[in-house]
Amino acid sequence: MPGCLDTAQVEELIGSRMRFLQRLRSRFASWFKTAKNPRSVERETDRILVPHELAAGELVSRFIYSKRKMTRASGRVKPEAFDPPRDGRLSVVHSTGLADGEIWEIGTLTLGTQPGRDTIYGRADVPVGCFVSRRLRAILDNDPFLRHTSVVGWPESSDPQSQNELRLQICLELSQDPAIKLTIPESPVTHATSLE
């Protein structure tokens, strides 16, 4: 029958509306917190809305969507969890000053419907200084959501193999850095996770 949606289309439509509502709820909650304290509104607006480089003392969180990118027994994140995509912009979240539940709530905004991006199994909490000491920079860009940050400055080379080796070395160092903490939720974070 023309005009009818199949099950997959209905699920995608519902999923997209749920993601919109989750983002709206998160933004409203953030606004409500700052509205309680008028002095904090200006500071929060300047600190969060204006793109800028984060200082070494700030904290960011890298969400982990695969169990094989972490080792629960040793409490360590594997090097692959820090491997930047081709564009050289490793996606993290500026988590300084946030409670544990607030960080996981932001994590729900990063979830997609494609396989491998529908569940969060853990996160690496990384002091920005760990990136800075390796000549990387954490740029708070708020795109595609508030507090989104891109870690940039990864080594580049005309030789792809050499570039991969240089980046892999940094990822290996990060995975062994004792300042980086693996945090695992009580249960995996999914679209259906209630964070109330």
Buried (B, 14 or more C-beta within 10 A) or exposed (E): EEEEEEEEEEEEEEBEEBBEEBBEBBEEEBEEEBEEEEEEBEEBEEBBEEEEEBEEEBBBBBBBBBEEBBEEEEEBBBBBBBBBEEEBBBBBBBBBEBEEEBBBBBBBBBBEEEEEEBBBBBBBBBBBBBBBEBEBBBBBBBEEBBBBBBBBBBBEEEEEEEBEEBBBEBBEBBBEBEEBBBBBBEEBBEBEBEBE
